[in-house]
Structures are given as C-alpha cells and as structure tokens.
Amino acid sequence: MNRIIAAIALGLFPLVTLGAGGAPPMSANTDISNQESLQSGARIFVNYCMGCHSMEFMRYSRLADDIGLGPDLVAEHLMFTTDKIGDPMTIAMQADDASGWFGVAPPDLSVIARARGVDWLYTYLTTFYADPDPARPFGVNNIMFPEVGMPHILWPLQGVQSYILAERPADVVSEHIEGIEPDAKGFRLQTAIVAKDGDTTYTTHVTDMLEVTIPGSMKPAEFRKAVRDLVNFLDYVGEPAKLVRFQIGYWVIIFLAVFALLARALYKDYWRDVH
C-alpha cells in the first residue's frame, strides 16, 4: 500500500519534483537481471544521490540478497556507520532543511522508475547542460526538464555540457527537439524549426549539440553506461519482485505448454471412439 501511495504522490506533483519532459526520451536498454550493472548502479546511487534522496521502501538486507553482494560487502561499501543491515535506505537530511535549501524537499526515489519510466530517467540524467542565466539557481538546465530545479549532481563524472546551437533561419516561429542521439562528444539534438519567409511558413531541420566542454572523470560513452547502471538500479528498486516474477514466469510458460500438449492428447483420446 505504501508503494502505491508513493507512486500516486509522485504522479501528482511532477512539476515540483522532476517536471515534464521537453523532448522524446532515448532508450535506456536496462536489464535488471544483470547483477554487475545493479551493483554499479547501487554504488553510484549511494555515492552521488543518497545525500538528498532516500529509498525508504528498500532495506539494505534485501539489497544484499538480490544484487549478489551479501551483507558484509553491502555494510562495507554501501552503508553509513550508523546504519544496520535491516534498516531502510533513509537519509539524515530533514525535510524542512531540504525545502529551505532547494525550495522543495527532494523526493524519495523508491518508485521513481515506475512513476517516470526508465527511458525518461536515463535521458534526464544525461542531458544536463550549463546555463549562464542568473535565474538558474545551480547554473544548469536540462533537455528533458526545462527550468530544472535540481543541481547536476553527476557533473564530476560527466563534466559540463554546453548547448551548441546550429545556424537558424532569421525569422523562427517555433522549434522543438524531435530526437536525441548519442555522440562521441555528447549528444546530437535533431531539432525541427518552423520559420517564416515573408508570408510563407516552412519547416526545416538542424542538428544542435550537447557537447562536453569541461571534461569529467568519464568519457561520454562511459558516463552513459554509468547512468544506465544507475537507472537499472532504480528500476530494480521500484519492483524488486520483478526478478523473481520473471523467473517464475518462464516456468509457468513451460508448465502451460506441457499442460496444453497433455490436454490435447487427452482430448484426442476421449473423442477417438466418437470419430
């Protein structure tokens, strides 16, 4: 019940927390059966996200069992000294303090992957860029969430991206991003532009760039993999039983296939004398 309430709550105030998307998301290509990816994502979450975001529906003990680390390694690498293995993944930051610092308390991320979707999260976390506008409180903006209120907490890994605009027609009416593609330097933004030439309105396309201009500790491809691992971990936390559900599902399909063959054989045997 708590998970359902949290998912509904996240859906009720997206503009306050992570906001609406500004472009079609890229594919995250996550795989929660990949334990190495889950372990990497858990490490990134604890090191970079858990200062502000809790996961109160996930316990360290469940995490230790599911991602293949065991209690000792989880206690050594993913827990703070005051935590116990049976504790939920909560944080010390008080909601009132967080509201004063950020304008709104950072949300618990237990079910964020279910509320937002892994593709949205992956694109959101990879498309921060520098914005010198004095109105931007942390000096960054985001392709998926324009006017984002969250700092780019992963910048030590990614570095700083700049939004480099291609040449545009003189009289632009409107524009929107139609697609985002990974690039060796960052991302290519396929942008559709509606412009005017006298009394005529026409559509043209340009390719803008999100380019890493101040390098981080990772190359763009390495950073995309790290974010994919983080999003994979968030997907797992949103529904840990999915790991077991998939395993059970395979056996259910096998059972139904065998049962169908037996039922067909029994049917033919019953009707043999009739035909």
N, C-alpha and C positions, 0 to 999 in steps of 0.2 A: 504493500500500500504506500509506503514512504517513497519508493521509486516512482510510482505513478504520480503522486502529488508533486514530486520534484520535477518530473518531466513536464507536467502541466504548467507549473510555475515558470519554468524556463521558456515555455512557449508563449506565456502571457506578456513577458517583458523583453522581447528580443532587442528592441531599440535601446533599452537601458544597458544591456549586458554586451551582446556581441553584434547586434544590429542586423539589418537586412543586407542581402548580397548586392554587389554592384556589377557583377559580371558572371557569366556561366562558369561553374567550377570545373577544375581539372579532375581527372580520375585519380583517386588515392591508391588504388590497387593494394588494399590491405589484405592480410591473411592472418587471422588470429590463431591459426594452428602453428605458426612459425614462432617457436619459443625464443629463438635468438632475437627476433625482432621485438617481441614483448619485453624481454629483459632490457634491451637497449632503450625502448620507449619508457619503461619504468624508471630507469636511471635518469633520463632526460627530464621526466616529469618531476622527480624529487629534487634534482639539482637546479632546475630553472623555473618551474611552475608552482611548486608547493610552498613557496614563500607567501603566496597570496591565495592560492586556490586549494581547497580541501577536497577530499573524496570520502565523505563520511559513510557511504554505503559499502566501502571496500575495507576489509580488515587485512592487516599485514599477514596474518596466518593463512588466509585464503589465497592471497597473492603468492606466498611462498609455495603453496601446494600446486597452484595452477601453472606458473610460468617456469617451473623446474629449477628454482634456486635453492629451496629449502630454508628452514627457519634461521640457520646460522648465517648464511650469506645475506639474507634479507636484513637481519639485525645488524650486520656489519656495514652494509653498503646503502641500504635504503631507509634506515630508521634513525631518528634522533635519540640522544642518550636517555631522554625521559620517557620514551615510548616503550610499550610492551608488545610482544608478538601478537597478542589477541586484541590490541587496540584498533579502532578505525583510523583511517588516514586523515586525521584532522590537523588543523594548524593553530598556532598560538595567537595569531592576529585577531583582534576583536573587531566585530562588525562596525562599531561606532568609529573606531580609529580608521578603518579602511574607507569608510564613507567620507571622512574628513580629508583623507589623502587623495582619493581617486574620484570623489563625487558620488560614487556608489560602491557598495561592498562587492568585491569580486565574487562571482557565483561559485558554488560547489560544482565540481565537474564530473560527478559520478555518472550522470546520464546525459552529458552534453553531446556525445556522439549519436545517441538516439534522437535527441531533440533537433540537432543541426544536420547530421549526416556526415560521414567521413570525408566525402569529396569537398564539402563546404569547409570543414575544418582544415583540411590539407591546403586548400587554396588560400584560405585566410592566413594561416601561419607562415606561408611562403611569400606573400605579396605585400609586405610592409615596405614602405619607401620613405625617404627623407622628405619632409615638407617644411620649408622655412617660414610658413605663415605664423606670425606671432600668436594667432588664436589657437594653434595646435599645442596642447599642454605638454606633450612629450616630444614634439618635433617630428612626428611621423604621421603618415596617413596609410590607408590600406585600400587595395583594389576591391576586395570583396565587401568591405565595410567602410565606406567613405565617412570621414569625420570620426574615426575610431577614437575611443577614449582610453584605450589600453596601450601601455608602452610596448615597444618591440623587445620583449624580454630575451629573445633568442639572437639578438644582434651580435653578441660575441662569437657565435658560430657562423652566422650568415654574413656578417659585415653590414654595411649600409648600402642600400639600393637607391639609385636615382631614377626618377621617371623622365625618360628622354623622349620628347615629342618629335615625331616626323613632321616634315613640312606640310602645311594645311592650306586649303583654299582661302581666299581673302575673306569671303562672307560665309562663315559657318553658321548654320541654323541650329543644328544639334549633332551630337555624336554619342556613340555607345560602343563598348567593347563586346565583340562577338566571340572571341576565343582567346585563350591564354595557352602558350606553348613554351615548354622548357627550352632554354638556350644555354650555350656554354658560358655566357656572361651573366645569365639571369633568366629573363622571360621575354618572349615576344608577345605583344598585345595587338591582336588583329582588331582594328577599330574601324567601324563604319561611320562615315561622316555625311550628313545631309547639308548641302551648301546651296547658295543662290548665285546665279549668273544673270543679272538683270531681273527679268520677270520669271526666269526658268529656275526650277528647283531640281537638283540632281543629287545622286548618291555616289560617293566614291569611297575607296578603302585605303587606309595607310597602316603601316606597321610601326607602332611605338615600342619602346623598350623599357623594361625594368632591368637596369644594369648595375652590378656590384661595383661601386666606385671606391669604397673603402673596404678592403678585404677583411673577412673574419678568419677564424681558425680553420674553416672548411671551404672547399671549393663548392661551387653551386650544385653540382651533382651529388656530392657528399651530403650537403645540407638537405637536399630534397629527400635523400634516403633517411636521414635522421628524423626529419619531420614525419615521414611516412611511418617510421617506427613509433614515434610519439602518438600519432593518430591511431595506429593499430592498437596501442595500449589503451587509449581512451575508448576505442570500440569494444575491446575485451571487458573493461571495467563496467561499461554500460549494460552488459548482459554476460556475466561470467559463465552462466549455464549454457551459453551457446556452444562452448567447447564440447560439453557432454551431449547436448542436443544433436549436434552434427554426427557424433559417433553413434548415438542410439539410432539416428535416422537411417544410417547405412544398414544396420541390422534389421530395422523394420522393413525396409525395401526388400532385402533378401528374403525375409520371412514371408512377405506378401507375394513375392514371385514364386517361392516354393509352394505356398498355400494355393495359389492360383493354378499351378500345374496339378497338384493333388485334387483340387476341386474339379478341374476339367476331366481328369481321369475317372473320378468317382461319378461324374455326370454321365460320361460315356458308358460306364459300366451299368448304371441304373437304367439307361434307355436302350441298352443293347437288344433286349428281347422285343421291345416295342418296335424298333426299326427293322 
